[in-house]
Amino acid sequence: MKKYHVYGVGNALVDMEVTVDDEFLRRMGIGKGHMTLVDEKRQIELLAGLDHRNGKWTSGGSAANTIIAVNYFGGRSYYSCRVANDEAGDFYVADLRAAGVDSSINGLCYEGITGHCLVMITPDAERTMNTFLGITDSLSVEELDTEAIRDSQYVYLEGYLVSSPTSRETAIEAKNLAQTHGVKTALTFSDPSMITYFRDGMNEMVGDGVDLLFCNEAEALGWAQTEDLDTALDKLTDIAKSYAVTLGAKGAVVYDGHQRIEIPPHPVKAIDSNGAGDMFAGAFLYGITHGYTYETAGKIASLASARVVSRFGPRLPAEEHKSILAETLERIC
């Protein structure tokens, strides 16, 4: 039996989540609904523009949210990332440990600034992110643990890594190590902008394909360069043996290598869409690494992501994950 269900590779970011209105986004010249990379000066300017309004700080990064969800559901996971020897880095390390996640950090903190992500939520529940990567921009193969990769069922790669040459190289090396040791690979596109602006790099990360791909509808359409979802789904099978595509209020569709399966949505009043895709991936990975079918894993993930968007923050309390699992299985039975 493998020690870890999922080995994640991704950015280490301390998130500040704050509510804003559309006027704030217009005034600050922020494109709504996407992740935008900014430098430290711009991040300071944005924080000043918030005029001291309160925000919630959490450790984050897309893949980190997914990996923590795997653990909260009852799995075992490992996370490779890079933080600085500063207050934010200490906070990040402590949060990973509290979630029970093993990591490559273990004293490997560097001089510099730990990455920060400003997550702005508008009244329509849309999330807009401006990210200063800080030291996570220099994530390297030094952070990879070959033995932990070998002892995992899946290696999960964050698409945001494509924006940095060293991070992209690290993701590609993690994928190569996984394939060498017979470990399955999973990739998330992370955001439509990663496909729009870093398509060549994303092609490098995809390489000869992955075992499992996560994306949302916009990312699927962008990758396939089409406006037809069925065409896009067909195109995804060129690069992935299986996939899970989230469709917002329409639910999701998963492909298990043989058939497409529609996953029904759970209607909720959306308050904050931040973390919905991360949670879906975490719940789904937990499901398929614990003997559940793609359909059942999709239903667990659908309910979990619905619960996330119904409140502020990219995660759920640890104790709620088990109740989501029990509720889903009860409905199926």
Residue pairs with C-beta under 8 A, 6 or more apart in sequence:
2 151
2 152
2 153
3 76
3 148
3 151
3 152
4 76
4 77
4 78
4 102
4 148
4 151
4 152
4 153
5 70
5 75
5 76
5 77
5 152
5 153
5 154
5 285
5 286
5 289
5 290
6 66
6 67
6 70
6 75
6 77
6 78
6 152
6 153
6 154
6 155
6 156
6 186
6 285
6 289
7 77
7 78
7 79
7 80
7 148
7 149
7 152
7 154
7 155
7 156
7 174
7 178
7 183
8 63
8 64
8 66
8 67
8 77
8 78
8 79
8 80
8 155
8 156
8 157
8 158
9 63
9 79
9 80
9 81
9 139
9 143
9 144
9 155
9 156
9 157
9 158
9 161
9 170
9 171
9 174
10 61
10 62
10 63
10 64
10 67
10 79
10 80
10 81
10 156
10 157
10 158
10 160
10 161
11 61
11 62
11 63
11 64
11 81
11 115
11 133
11 136
11 139
11 158
11 160
11 161
11 167
12 59
12 61
12 64
12 81
12 82
12 83
12 89
12 92
12 114
12 115
12 136
13 59
13 60
13 61
13 64
13 114
13 115
13 116
13 117
13 131
13 133
13 136
14 57
14 58
14 59
14 60
14 88
14 91
14 92
14 114
14 115
14 116
14 117
15 57
15 58
15 59
15 60
15 116
15 117
15 118
15 119
15 314
16 47
16 55
16 56
16 57
16 116
16 117
16 118
16 119
17 55
17 56
17 58
17 119
17 121
17 272
17 274
17 312
17 313
17 314
18 50
18 53
18 54
18 55
18 56
18 118
18 119
18 120
18 121
19 53
19 120
19 121
19 122
19 123
19 312
20 50
20 120
20 121
20 122
21 122
21 123
22 32
22 122
24 30
24 49
24 120
25 31
25 32
25 120
25 122
25 128
27 49
28 45
28 46
28 49
30 36
30 46
30 120
30 128
30 130
31 128
32 122
32 126
32 128
33 126
33 127
33 128
34 128
34 129
34 191
34 192
34 193
35 129
35 130
35 131
35 160
35 190
35 191
35 193
35 194
36 129
36 130
36 131
36 193
37 130
37 131
37 132
37 133
37 163
38 46
38 130
38 131
38 132
39 132
40 113
40 132
40 134
42 130
42 132
43 116
43 118
43 130
43 132
46 118
46 130
47 118
56 312
56 313
57 91
58 95
58 313
58 314
58 315
59 91
59 92
59 95
59 96
60 117
60 314
61 81
61 115
61 117
61 136
61 158
61 160
62 158
62 159
62 160
62 188
62 190
62 277
62 278
63 79
63 156
63 157
63 158
63 188
63 278
64 79
64 81
64 96
65 275
65 278
65 279
65 282
65 314
65 315
66 156
66 188
66 278
66 279
66 281
66 282
66 285
67 77
67 78
67 79
67 101
67 156
67 282
68 77
68 96
68 99
68 101
68 282
68 315
69 278
69 279
69 281
69 282
69 283
69 286
69 304
69 315
69 316
69 321
70 76
70 77
70 282
70 285
70 286
70 289
71 77
71 99
71 100
71 101
72 99
72 282
72 315
72 316
72 318
72 321
73 282
73 283
73 286
73 321
73 322
73 325
74 286
74 290
74 321
74 322
74 325
75 285
75 286
75 289
75 290
76 100
76 102
77 101
77 102
78 101
78 102
78 103
78 104
78 145
78 148
78 152
79 96
79 101
79 102
79 103
79 104
80 103
80 104
80 139
80 143
80 144
80 145
80 170
80 174
81 103
81 104
81 105
81 136
81 139
81 143
82 105
82 108
82 110
82 135
82 136
82 138
82 139
82 140
82 143
83 89
83 92
83 93
83 105
83 109
83 110
83 114
83 115
83 135
83 136
84 109
84 110
84 111
84 112
84 113
84 114
84 134
84 135
85 109
85 110
85 111
85 112
86 112
86 113
86 114
88 113
88 114
88 116
89 109
89 114
92 114
93 103
93 105
93 109
96 103
96 105
99 318
102 148
104 143
104 144
104 145
108 142
108 143
110 135
110 138
112 134
112 135
112 138
113 132
113 134
113 135
114 134
114 135
114 136
115 131
115 132
115 133
115 134
115 135
115 136
115 137
116 131
116 132
116 134
117 129
117 130
117 131
117 132
118 129
118 130
118 131
119 127
119 128
119 129
119 274
119 314
120 127
120 128
120 129
120 130
121 127
121 128
121 271
121 272
121 273
121 274
121 312
122 128
125 270
125 271
125 272
125 273
125 309
126 273
127 272
127 273
127 274
129 274
133 163
133 164
136 167
137 164
137 166
137 167
138 164
138 166
138 167
139 161
139 164
139 166
139 167
139 170
140 166
140 169
140 170
141 169
141 170
141 173
143 170
144 170
144 173
144 174
144 177
146 177
149 155
149 174
149 177
149 178
149 181
149 183
150 177
150 181
150 183
152 178
152 183
153 183
153 184
153 289
154 183
154 184
154 185
154 186
154 211
154 212
154 285
154 289
155 174
155 175
155 177
155 178
155 183
155 184
155 185
155 186
156 186
156 187
156 188
156 281
156 285
157 171
157 174
157 175
157 185
157 186
157 187
157 188
157 205
157 210
158 171
158 188
158 190
159 187
159 188
159 189
159 190
159 191
159 194
159 202
159 205
160 190
160 191
160 194
161 167
161 168
161 170
161 171
161 205
162 168
162 171
162 194
162 198
162 201
162 202
162 204
162 205
163 194
163 197
163 198
163 201
168 201
168 204
168 205
171 205
172 204
172 205
172 207
175 185
175 205
175 207
175 210
177 183
178 184
178 185
179 185
184 211
184 212
185 210
185 211
185 212
186 210
186 211
186 212
186 213
186 214
186 281
186 285
187 205
187 206
187 210
187 212
187 213
187 214
187 240
188 213
188 214
188 215
188 277
188 281
189 195
189 202
189 213
189 214
189 215
189 216
189 219
189 223
190 219
191 219
192 218
192 219
192 222
194 202
195 202
195 219
195 222
195 223
196 222
206 239
209 238
209 239
209 240
209 241
210 239
210 240
210 241
211 240
211 241
211 242
212 240
212 241
212 242
212 243
212 244
212 288
213 236
213 239
213 240
213 242
213 243
213 244
214 243
214 244
214 245
214 246
214 277
214 280
214 281
214 284
215 223
215 236
215 243
215 245
215 246
216 245
216 246
216 247
216 248
216 277
217 229
217 245
217 246
217 247
217 248
220 229
220 232
220 233
220 236
220 245
221 227
221 228
221 229
221 232
223 232
223 235
223 236
224 231
224 232
224 234
224 235
224 236
226 232
226 235
233 243
233 245
233 253
233 255
233 260
236 243
236 245
236 255
237 243
237 255
241 257
242 254
242 255
242 256
242 257
242 294
243 254
243 255
244 252
244 253
244 254
244 255
244 280
244 281
244 284
244 294
244 298
244 301
245 252
245 253
245 254
246 252
246 276
246 277
246 280
246 305
247 253
247 265
248 265
249 265
249 267
249 270
250 265
251 262
251 263
251 264
251 265
251 302
252 262
252 263
252 265
252 280
252 298
252 301
252 302
253 260
253 261
253 262
253 263
254 260
254 261
254 263
254 284
254 294
254 295
254 297
254 298
255 261
255 294
256 293
256 294
256 295
261 294
261 295
261 298
263 295
263 298
263 299
263 301
263 302
264 299
264 302
265 302
265 306
266 302
266 303
266 306
267 306
268 306
268 307
268 309
268 310
269 310
270 309
270 310
271 309
271 310
271 311
271 312
272 308
272 309
272 311
272 312
272 313
273 309
274 313
274 314
275 308
275 313
275 314
275 315
276 305
276 308
276 309
277 305
278 314
279 301
279 304
279 305
279 307
279 308
279 314
279 315
279 316
280 301
280 302
280 304
280 305
281 301
282 301
282 304
283 297
283 300
283 301
283 304
283 305
283 321
283 324
284 297
284 298
284 300
284 301
286 297
286 300
287 296
287 297
287 298
287 300
287 301
288 294
288 297
292 300
296 328
296 329
296 332
299 328
299 331
299 332
300 324
300 325
300 328
303 324
303 327
303 328
304 316
304 321
304 324
307 316
307 320
307 324
308 314
308 315
308 316
316 324
